[in-house]
Amino acid sequence: QVQLVESGGGSVQAGGSLRLSCARSGYVRSTYAMSWYRQAPGKEREFVSTVSFAGYTAYAESVKGRFTISLDNGKNMLYLQMDSLQPEDTATYYCKLAGRVDYWGQGTQVTVSS
């Protein structure tokens, strides 16, 4: 049974920084990447960033240059360093383990005020 638990969300002013963490427990075969998604009120969940277990990373255009994803396989941790936060980054952030079946965390709220 895989569990993903996000933490690190909070409220910051525009221009501030936050670091999100996602702790993974349990084991499942055939997984290949971990990702961050976000969902703002009234909007669909959207892709933010991904990192494969081979080290490949990708970012949504809206966060490129401001967010940095990283993976610590030894600690089963996924991180998202978010800098230069803007009000439009306000959302609930979810981590996802991608494989034959996708696993999701419960989300952590990020609120950025202007």
C-alpha positions as CSV (number, residue, x, y, z in Angstrom):
1,Q,0.0,0.0,0.0
2,V,1.5,3.3,-1.1
3,Q,0.9,6.5,0.8
4,L,1.9,10.0,-0.2
5,V,1.8,12.8,2.4
6,E,2.4,16.4,1.4
7,S,3.5,19.1,3.8
8,G,5.1,22.6,3.7
9,G,2.1,24.6,2.4
10,G,1.2,27.9,4.0
11,S,0.5,31.6,3.4
12,V,3.0,33.9,2.0
13,Q,3.2,37.3,0.3
14,A,3.9,37.7,-3.3
15,G,7.6,37.3,-4.0
16,G,8.0,34.9,-1.1
17,S,9.1,31.3,-1.1
18,L,7.9,27.9,0.1
19,R,9.3,24.4,0.0
20,L,6.8,21.6,-0.4
21,S,7.6,18.0,0.7
22,C,6.0,14.8,-0.2
23,A,6.8,11.7,1.9
24,R,6.3,8.3,0.2
25,S,5.8,5.1,2.1
26,G,5.1,1.6,0.8
27,Y,6.4,0.0,-2.3
28,V,4.8,-0.7,-5.7
29,R,6.4,-2.0,-8.8
30,S,6.5,-0.3,-12.2
31,T,6.6,3.3,-11.1
32,Y,8.6,5.7,-13.2
33,A,8.2,9.3,-12.0
34,M,6.8,11.6,-9.3
35,S,5.1,14.9,-10.0
36,W,3.4,17.9,-8.6
37,Y,0.0,19.1,-9.6
38,R,-2.1,21.9,-8.3
39,Q,-5.8,22.8,-8.3
40,A,-7.1,26.3,-7.7
41,P,-10.7,26.9,-6.6
42,G,-13.1,26.4,-9.5
43,K,-10.4,25.2,-11.8
44,E,-9.2,21.8,-13.0
45,R,-6.1,20.2,-11.6
46,E,-3.1,21.1,-13.6
47,F,0.4,19.8,-14.1
48,V,3.2,21.7,-12.3
49,S,6.4,19.7,-12.5
50,T,7.7,16.1,-12.8
51,V,10.9,14.2,-12.2
52,S,11.5,10.7,-13.4
53,F,13.5,8.2,-11.4
54,A,16.1,8.5,-14.2
55,G,16.5,12.2,-13.3
56,Y,14.5,13.8,-16.2
57,T,12.6,17.0,-15.1
58,A,9.9,19.0,-16.7
59,Y,8.0,22.1,-15.7
60,A,4.8,23.9,-16.7
61,E,5.6,27.1,-18.5
62,S,3.9,29.1,-15.8
63,V,6.4,28.0,-13.2
64,K,9.6,27.5,-15.2
65,G,12.5,29.4,-13.7
66,R,10.7,29.9,-10.4
67,F,10.0,26.3,-9.1
68,T,12.5,23.5,-8.7
69,I,11.6,19.9,-8.3
70,S,13.9,17.4,-6.6
71,L,13.8,13.8,-5.6
72,D,15.6,12.1,-2.7
73,N,15.2,8.4,-3.4
74,G,17.1,7.4,-0.3
75,K,14.7,9.2,1.9
76,N,11.6,8.5,-0.3
77,M,11.0,12.3,-0.5
78,L,9.9,14.6,-3.2
79,Y,10.3,18.3,-3.0
80,L,9.2,21.4,-4.7
81,Q,11.1,24.6,-4.0
82,M,8.8,27.5,-5.0
83,D,10.4,31.0,-5.3
84,S,9.0,34.3,-6.5
85,L,5.5,33.1,-5.7
86,Q,2.6,35.0,-7.2
87,P,-1.1,35.2,-6.3
88,E,-1.9,33.0,-9.3
89,D,0.1,30.2,-7.6
90,T,-2.5,29.9,-4.9
91,A,-3.9,26.4,-5.0
92,T,-3.9,23.1,-3.3
93,Y,-0.7,21.2,-4.4
94,Y,-0.7,17.5,-4.8
95,C,2.1,15.0,-5.4
96,K,1.6,12.0,-7.6
97,L,3.5,8.7,-8.0
98,A,3.1,7.6,-11.6
99,G,3.1,4.0,-12.7
100,R,0.7,1.4,-13.9
101,V,-1.6,3.0,-11.3
102,D,-1.2,6.6,-10.2
103,Y,-1.1,7.4,-6.5
104,W,-2.0,10.8,-5.1
105,G,-1.5,12.6,-1.8
106,Q,-4.2,14.5,0.0
107,G,-2.8,17.9,-0.9
108,T,-1.3,20.9,0.9
109,Q,-2.7,24.4,0.6
110,V,-0.6,27.3,-0.7
111,T,-2.0,30.8,-0.5
112,V,-0.1,33.8,-2.0
113,S,-1.4,37.3,-1.2
114,S,-0.6,40.4,-3.2
